[in-house]
Amino acid sequence: MAGPIIWNPGPGPGERCIVIEDLRLELFIGVHEFEKRARQPVSVTVYMLVPDAGPTRSDDLADHVSYADIVDRLKERAKSAAHINLVETLAEEVADLALADARVASVVVDVRKTAIIPEARSVGVIIRRQRAAAGGRG
């Protein structure tokens, strides 16, 4: 049951957007005691904006940013018993994973808790981070 996408940065001229939409994970997340005792469902959407460089029509994965690498890392993170208090913290972790690939110029991360408030489809945060001019995170 995918929720409405309210943020879509879309690629600008000369760039592409690699998308992971509504990745469902079960994590220990939240500030309440009951949230610390059981995993809960979280939805993660990631938009990685990548400037076109090199062979844009290449069919070789090595020439492109792989969404599978991020998905694999997030699935590994979900297996961890490590607890996170805030969706904001998880969003920052996801942004760091995306920006670890030097080809990613900026990333938009949407993290939602999907079962915490019965009257809402989801609650969460959307952040945008970009690589600093010197190659760090900005």
PyMOL commands that place a pseudoatom at each C-alpha (Angstrom):
pseudoatom trace, name=CA, resn=MET, resi=1, chain=A, elem=C, hetatm=0, pos=[0.000, 0.000, 0.000]
pseudoatom trace, name=CA, resn=ALA, resi=2, chain=A, elem=C, hetatm=0, pos=[2.096, 2.866, -1.260]
pseudoatom trace, name=CA, resn=GLY, resi=3, chain=A, elem=C, hetatm=0, pos=[1.263, 6.292, 0.034]
pseudoatom trace, name=CA, resn=PRO, resi=4, chain=A, elem=C, hetatm=0, pos=[1.172, 9.411, -2.065]
pseudoatom trace, name=CA, resn=ILE, resi=5, chain=A, elem=C, hetatm=0, pos=[4.558, 10.724, -3.045]
pseudoatom trace, name=CA, resn=ILE, resi=6, chain=A, elem=C, hetatm=0, pos=[4.583, 14.365, -2.033]
pseudoatom trace, name=CA, resn=TRP, resi=7, chain=A, elem=C, hetatm=0, pos=[8.179, 15.102, -2.931]
pseudoatom trace, name=CA, resn=ASN, resi=8, chain=A, elem=C, hetatm=0, pos=[9.680, 14.411, -6.300]
pseudoatom trace, name=CA, resn=PRO, resi=9, chain=A, elem=C, hetatm=0, pos=[12.799, 16.433, -6.991]
pseudoatom trace, name=CA, resn=GLY, resi=10, chain=A, elem=C, hetatm=0, pos=[13.059, 15.094, -10.528]
pseudoatom trace, name=CA, resn=PRO, resi=11, chain=A, elem=C, hetatm=0, pos=[16.284, 15.361, -12.442]
pseudoatom trace, name=CA, resn=GLY, resi=12, chain=A, elem=C, hetatm=0, pos=[17.327, 18.670, -13.922]
pseudoatom trace, name=CA, resn=PRO, resi=13, chain=A, elem=C, hetatm=0, pos=[18.969, 19.036, -17.301]
pseudoatom trace, name=CA, resn=GLY, resi=14, chain=A, elem=C, hetatm=0, pos=[22.107, 16.913, -17.449]
pseudoatom trace, name=CA, resn=GLU, resi=15, chain=A, elem=C, hetatm=0, pos=[21.314, 14.732, -14.477]
pseudoatom trace, name=CA, resn=ARG, resi=16, chain=A, elem=C, hetatm=0, pos=[19.384, 11.614, -13.571]
pseudoatom trace, name=CA, resn=CYS, resi=17, chain=A, elem=C, hetatm=0, pos=[17.466, 10.561, -10.484]
pseudoatom trace, name=CA, resn=ILE, resi=18, chain=A, elem=C, hetatm=0, pos=[17.937, 7.052, -9.103]
pseudoatom trace, name=CA, resn=VAL, resi=19, chain=A, elem=C, hetatm=0, pos=[14.833, 6.123, -7.086]
pseudoatom trace, name=CA, resn=ILE, resi=20, chain=A, elem=C, hetatm=0, pos=[14.080, 3.670, -4.314]
pseudoatom trace, name=CA, resn=GLU, resi=21, chain=A, elem=C, hetatm=0, pos=[10.379, 4.070, -3.565]
pseudoatom trace, name=CA, resn=ASP, resi=22, chain=A, elem=C, hetatm=0, pos=[8.572, 2.866, -0.473]
pseudoatom trace, name=CA, resn=LEU, resi=23, chain=A, elem=C, hetatm=0, pos=[11.134, 0.324, 0.744]
pseudoatom trace, name=CA, resn=ARG, resi=24, chain=A, elem=C, hetatm=0, pos=[9.414, -1.397, 3.668]
pseudoatom trace, name=CA, resn=LEU, resi=25, chain=A, elem=C, hetatm=0, pos=[11.602, -2.294, 6.637]
pseudoatom trace, name=CA, resn=GLU, resi=26, chain=A, elem=C, hetatm=0, pos=[11.010, -3.311, 10.254]
pseudoatom trace, name=CA, resn=LEU, resi=27, chain=A, elem=C, hetatm=0, pos=[13.184, -1.355, 12.690]
pseudoatom trace, name=CA, resn=PHE, resi=28, chain=A, elem=C, hetatm=0, pos=[13.544, -0.560, 16.360]
pseudoatom trace, name=CA, resn=ILE, resi=29, chain=A, elem=C, hetatm=0, pos=[12.619, 3.124, 16.171]
pseudoatom trace, name=CA, resn=GLY, resi=30, chain=A, elem=C, hetatm=0, pos=[10.859, 5.588, 18.443]
pseudoatom trace, name=CA, resn=VAL, resi=31, chain=A, elem=C, hetatm=0, pos=[11.110, 7.390, 21.749]
pseudoatom trace, name=CA, resn=HIS, resi=32, chain=A, elem=C, hetatm=0, pos=[8.342, 5.593, 23.636]
pseudoatom trace, name=CA, resn=GLU, resi=33, chain=A, elem=C, hetatm=0, pos=[9.057, 2.511, 25.759]
pseudoatom trace, name=CA, resn=PHE, resi=34, chain=A, elem=C, hetatm=0, pos=[6.710, 0.315, 23.717]
pseudoatom trace, name=CA, resn=GLU, resi=35, chain=A, elem=C, hetatm=0, pos=[8.624, 1.323, 20.565]
pseudoatom trace, name=CA, resn=LYS, resi=36, chain=A, elem=C, hetatm=0, pos=[11.874, 0.151, 22.123]
pseudoatom trace, name=CA, resn=ARG, resi=37, chain=A, elem=C, hetatm=0, pos=[10.552, -3.366, 22.715]
pseudoatom trace, name=CA, resn=ALA, resi=38, chain=A, elem=C, hetatm=0, pos=[9.395, -4.270, 19.203]
pseudoatom trace, name=CA, resn=ARG, resi=39, chain=A, elem=C, hetatm=0, pos=[10.286, -3.505, 15.632]
pseudoatom trace, name=CA, resn=GLN, resi=40, chain=A, elem=C, hetatm=0, pos=[7.839, -1.392, 13.692]
pseudoatom trace, name=CA, resn=PRO, resi=41, chain=A, elem=C, hetatm=0, pos=[7.240, -0.844, 9.990]
pseudoatom trace, name=CA, resn=VAL, resi=42, chain=A, elem=C, hetatm=0, pos=[9.009, 2.021, 8.295]
pseudoatom trace, name=CA, resn=SER, resi=43, chain=A, elem=C, hetatm=0, pos=[8.826, 3.155, 4.672]
pseudoatom trace, name=CA, resn=VAL, resi=44, chain=A, elem=C, hetatm=0, pos=[11.935, 4.670, 3.088]
pseudoatom trace, name=CA, resn=THR, resi=45, chain=A, elem=C, hetatm=0, pos=[11.988, 6.508, -0.237]
pseudoatom trace, name=CA, resn=VAL, resi=46, chain=A, elem=C, hetatm=0, pos=[15.284, 7.760, -1.657]
pseudoatom trace, name=CA, resn=TYR, resi=47, chain=A, elem=C, hetatm=0, pos=[15.943, 10.059, -4.624]
pseudoatom trace, name=CA, resn=MET, resi=48, chain=A, elem=C, hetatm=0, pos=[19.631, 10.201, -5.589]
pseudoatom trace, name=CA, resn=LEU, resi=49, chain=A, elem=C, hetatm=0, pos=[20.453, 13.000, -8.032]
pseudoatom trace, name=CA, resn=VAL, resi=50, chain=A, elem=C, hetatm=0, pos=[23.454, 12.196, -10.181]
pseudoatom trace, name=CA, resn=PRO, resi=51, chain=A, elem=C, hetatm=0, pos=[25.026, 14.464, -12.813]
pseudoatom trace, name=CA, resn=ASP, resi=52, chain=A, elem=C, hetatm=0, pos=[25.354, 12.778, -16.189]
pseudoatom trace, name=CA, resn=ALA, resi=53, chain=A, elem=C, hetatm=0, pos=[29.010, 11.968, -16.715]
pseudoatom trace, name=CA, resn=GLY, resi=54, chain=A, elem=C, hetatm=0, pos=[30.728, 9.526, -18.964]
pseudoatom trace, name=CA, resn=PRO, resi=55, chain=A, elem=C, hetatm=0, pos=[28.716, 7.159, -21.135]
pseudoatom trace, name=CA, resn=THR, resi=56, chain=A, elem=C, hetatm=0, pos=[25.101, 8.004, -20.229]
pseudoatom trace, name=CA, resn=ARG, resi=57, chain=A, elem=C, hetatm=0, pos=[23.779, 5.308, -22.559]
pseudoatom trace, name=CA, resn=SER, resi=58, chain=A, elem=C, hetatm=0, pos=[26.119, 2.661, -21.203]
pseudoatom trace, name=CA, resn=ASP, resi=59, chain=A, elem=C, hetatm=0, pos=[24.531, -0.647, -20.271]
pseudoatom trace, name=CA, resn=ASP, resi=60, chain=A, elem=C, hetatm=0, pos=[27.354, -1.397, -17.824]
pseudoatom trace, name=CA, resn=LEU, resi=61, chain=A, elem=C, hetatm=0, pos=[26.328, -1.158, -14.158]
pseudoatom trace, name=CA, resn=ALA, resi=62, chain=A, elem=C, hetatm=0, pos=[29.804, 0.068, -13.219]
pseudoatom trace, name=CA, resn=ASP, resi=63, chain=A, elem=C, hetatm=0, pos=[29.023, 3.300, -15.113]
pseudoatom trace, name=CA, resn=HIS, resi=64, chain=A, elem=C, hetatm=0, pos=[25.978, 4.046, -12.942]
pseudoatom trace, name=CA, resn=VAL, resi=65, chain=A, elem=C, hetatm=0, pos=[24.898, 4.437, -9.314]
pseudoatom trace, name=CA, resn=SER, resi=66, chain=A, elem=C, hetatm=0, pos=[23.310, 1.189, -8.146]
pseudoatom trace, name=CA, resn=TYR, resi=67, chain=A, elem=C, hetatm=0, pos=[20.093, 1.364, -6.159]
pseudoatom trace, name=CA, resn=ALA, resi=68, chain=A, elem=C, hetatm=0, pos=[20.699, -2.263, -5.144]
pseudoatom trace, name=CA, resn=ASP, resi=69, chain=A, elem=C, hetatm=0, pos=[23.750, -1.258, -3.072]
pseudoatom trace, name=CA, resn=ILE, resi=70, chain=A, elem=C, hetatm=0, pos=[21.666, 1.145, -0.967]
pseudoatom trace, name=CA, resn=VAL, resi=71, chain=A, elem=C, hetatm=0, pos=[18.800, -1.354, -0.638]
pseudoatom trace, name=CA, resn=ASP, resi=72, chain=A, elem=C, hetatm=0, pos=[21.212, -4.068, 0.538]
pseudoatom trace, name=CA, resn=ARG, resi=73, chain=A, elem=C, hetatm=0, pos=[22.737, -1.735, 3.151]
pseudoatom trace, name=CA, resn=LEU, resi=74, chain=A, elem=C, hetatm=0, pos=[19.312, -0.698, 4.411]
pseudoatom trace, name=CA, resn=LYS, resi=75, chain=A, elem=C, hetatm=0, pos=[18.182, -4.311, 4.690]
pseudoatom trace, name=CA, resn=GLU, resi=76, chain=A, elem=C, hetatm=0, pos=[21.318, -5.055, 6.715]
pseudoatom trace, name=CA, resn=ARG, resi=77, chain=A, elem=C, hetatm=0, pos=[20.571, -2.052, 8.932]
pseudoatom trace, name=CA, resn=ALA, resi=78, chain=A, elem=C, hetatm=0, pos=[17.056, -3.382, 9.513]
pseudoatom trace, name=CA, resn=LYS, resi=79, chain=A, elem=C, hetatm=0, pos=[18.488, -6.702, 10.761]
pseudoatom trace, name=CA, resn=SER, resi=80, chain=A, elem=C, hetatm=0, pos=[20.344, -4.837, 13.489]
pseudoatom trace, name=CA, resn=ALA, resi=81, chain=A, elem=C, hetatm=0, pos=[18.971, -4.683, 17.009]
pseudoatom trace, name=CA, resn=ALA, resi=82, chain=A, elem=C, hetatm=0, pos=[20.307, -1.129, 17.314]
pseudoatom trace, name=CA, resn=HIS, resi=83, chain=A, elem=C, hetatm=0, pos=[17.569, 1.282, 18.336]
pseudoatom trace, name=CA, resn=ILE, resi=84, chain=A, elem=C, hetatm=0, pos=[16.997, 4.707, 16.756]
pseudoatom trace, name=CA, resn=ASN, resi=85, chain=A, elem=C, hetatm=0, pos=[14.924, 7.311, 18.564]
pseudoatom trace, name=CA, resn=LEU, resi=86, chain=A, elem=C, hetatm=0, pos=[13.965, 9.562, 15.661]
pseudoatom trace, name=CA, resn=VAL, resi=87, chain=A, elem=C, hetatm=0, pos=[12.954, 9.205, 12.010]
pseudoatom trace, name=CA, resn=GLU, resi=88, chain=A, elem=C, hetatm=0, pos=[15.217, 12.210, 11.463]
pseudoatom trace, name=CA, resn=THR, resi=89, chain=A, elem=C, hetatm=0, pos=[18.198, 10.138, 12.596]
pseudoatom trace, name=CA, resn=LEU, resi=90, chain=A, elem=C, hetatm=0, pos=[17.312, 7.309, 10.222]
pseudoatom trace, name=CA, resn=ALA, resi=91, chain=A, elem=C, hetatm=0, pos=[16.894, 9.791, 7.359]
pseudoatom trace, name=CA, resn=GLU, resi=92, chain=A, elem=C, hetatm=0, pos=[20.392, 11.157, 8.034]
pseudoatom trace, name=CA, resn=GLU, resi=93, chain=A, elem=C, hetatm=0, pos=[21.820, 7.605, 8.030]
pseudoatom trace, name=CA, resn=VAL, resi=94, chain=A, elem=C, hetatm=0, pos=[20.172, 6.926, 4.671]
pseudoatom trace, name=CA, resn=ALA, resi=95, chain=A, elem=C, hetatm=0, pos=[21.479, 10.210, 3.246]
pseudoatom trace, name=CA, resn=ASP, resi=96, chain=A, elem=C, hetatm=0, pos=[24.988, 9.286, 4.396]
pseudoatom trace, name=CA, resn=LEU, resi=97, chain=A, elem=C, hetatm=0, pos=[24.699, 5.909, 2.632]
pseudoatom trace, name=CA, resn=ALA, resi=98, chain=A, elem=C, hetatm=0, pos=[23.645, 7.570, -0.605]
pseudoatom trace, name=CA, resn=LEU, resi=99, chain=A, elem=C, hetatm=0, pos=[26.328, 10.263, -0.457]
pseudoatom trace, name=CA, resn=ALA, resi=100, chain=A, elem=C, hetatm=0, pos=[28.999, 7.622, 0.185]
pseudoatom trace, name=CA, resn=ASP, resi=101, chain=A, elem=C, hetatm=0, pos=[28.954, 7.147, -3.599]
pseudoatom trace, name=CA, resn=ALA, resi=102, chain=A, elem=C, hetatm=0, pos=[30.941, 10.146, -4.871]
pseudoatom trace, name=CA, resn=ARG, resi=103, chain=A, elem=C, hetatm=0, pos=[28.782, 10.311, -8.014]
pseudoatom trace, name=CA, resn=VAL, resi=104, chain=A, elem=C, hetatm=0, pos=[25.671, 11.266, -6.001]
pseudoatom trace, name=CA, resn=ALA, resi=105, chain=A, elem=C, hetatm=0, pos=[25.468, 15.070, -5.920]
pseudoatom trace, name=CA, resn=SER, resi=106, chain=A, elem=C, hetatm=0, pos=[22.403, 15.295, -3.693]
pseudoatom trace, name=CA, resn=VAL, resi=107, chain=A, elem=C, hetatm=0, pos=[19.802, 13.076, -2.098]
pseudoatom trace, name=CA, resn=VAL, resi=108, chain=A, elem=C, hetatm=0, pos=[16.241, 13.447, -0.894]
pseudoatom trace, name=CA, resn=VAL, resi=109, chain=A, elem=C, hetatm=0, pos=[15.215, 10.943, 1.787]
pseudoatom trace, name=CA, resn=ASP, resi=110, chain=A, elem=C, hetatm=0, pos=[11.636, 10.374, 2.924]
pseudoatom trace, name=CA, resn=VAL, resi=111, chain=A, elem=C, hetatm=0, pos=[11.251, 8.216, 6.065]
pseudoatom trace, name=CA, resn=ARG, resi=112, chain=A, elem=C, hetatm=0, pos=[7.783, 7.330, 7.363]
pseudoatom trace, name=CA, resn=LYS, resi=113, chain=A, elem=C, hetatm=0, pos=[6.528, 5.331, 10.311]
pseudoatom trace, name=CA, resn=THR, resi=114, chain=A, elem=C, hetatm=0, pos=[3.494, 3.603, 8.847]
pseudoatom trace, name=CA, resn=ALA, resi=115, chain=A, elem=C, hetatm=0, pos=[1.733, 2.079, 11.840]
pseudoatom trace, name=CA, resn=ILE, resi=116, chain=A, elem=C, hetatm=0, pos=[2.250, 4.423, 14.777]
pseudoatom trace, name=CA, resn=ILE, resi=117, chain=A, elem=C, hetatm=0, pos=[-0.798, 6.695, 14.442]
pseudoatom trace, name=CA, resn=PRO, resi=118, chain=A, elem=C, hetatm=0, pos=[-3.938, 4.793, 13.422]
pseudoatom trace, name=CA, resn=GLU, resi=119, chain=A, elem=C, hetatm=0, pos=[-5.645, 7.880, 11.963]
pseudoatom trace, name=CA, resn=ALA, resi=120, chain=A, elem=C, hetatm=0, pos=[-2.689, 8.655, 9.663]
pseudoatom trace, name=CA, resn=ARG, resi=121, chain=A, elem=C, hetatm=0, pos=[-1.342, 6.631, 6.752]
pseudoatom trace, name=CA, resn=SER, resi=122, chain=A, elem=C, hetatm=0, pos=[2.137, 7.606, 7.893]
pseudoatom trace, name=CA, resn=VAL, resi=123, chain=A, elem=C, hetatm=0, pos=[4.186, 10.185, 9.775]
pseudoatom trace, name=CA, resn=GLY, resi=124, chain=A, elem=C, hetatm=0, pos=[7.785, 11.087, 9.188]
pseudoatom trace, name=CA, resn=VAL, resi=125, chain=A, elem=C, hetatm=0, pos=[10.324, 13.443, 7.731]
pseudoatom trace, name=CA, resn=ILE, resi=126, chain=A, elem=C, hetatm=0, pos=[11.757, 14.425, 4.360]
pseudoatom trace, name=CA, resn=ILE, resi=127, chain=A, elem=C, hetatm=0, pos=[15.309, 15.767, 4.159]
pseudoatom trace, name=CA, resn=ARG, resi=128, chain=A, elem=C, hetatm=0, pos=[17.544, 16.920, 1.318]
pseudoatom trace, name=CA, resn=ARG, resi=129, chain=A, elem=C, hetatm=0, pos=[21.309, 16.756, 1.593]
pseudoatom trace, name=CA, resn=GLN, resi=130, chain=A, elem=C, hetatm=0, pos=[23.943, 17.605, -0.972]
pseudoatom trace, name=CA, resn=ARG, resi=131, chain=A, elem=C, hetatm=0, pos=[27.595, 17.097, -1.433]
pseudoatom trace, name=CA, resn=ALA, resi=132, chain=A, elem=C, hetatm=0, pos=[29.695, 20.087, -0.383]
pseudoatom trace, name=CA, resn=ALA, resi=133, chain=A, elem=C, hetatm=0, pos=[31.867, 21.687, -3.045]
pseudoatom trace, name=CA, resn=ALA, resi=134, chain=A, elem=C, hetatm=0, pos=[35.027, 20.192, -1.505]
pseudoatom trace, name=CA, resn=GLY, resi=135, chain=A, elem=C, hetatm=0, pos=[33.583, 16.657, -1.753]
pseudoatom trace, name=CA, resn=GLY, resi=136, chain=A, elem=C, hetatm=0, pos=[32.070, 16.415, 1.718]
pseudoatom trace, name=CA, resn=ARG, resi=137, chain=A, elem=C, hetatm=0, pos=[28.461, 16.516, 2.740]
pseudoatom trace, name=CA, resn=GLY, resi=138, chain=A, elem=C, hetatm=0, pos=[26.672, 19.844, 2.717]
for i in range(1, 138): cmd.bond("trace and resi %d" % i, "trace and resi %d" % (i + 1))
show_as sticks, trace
zoom trace
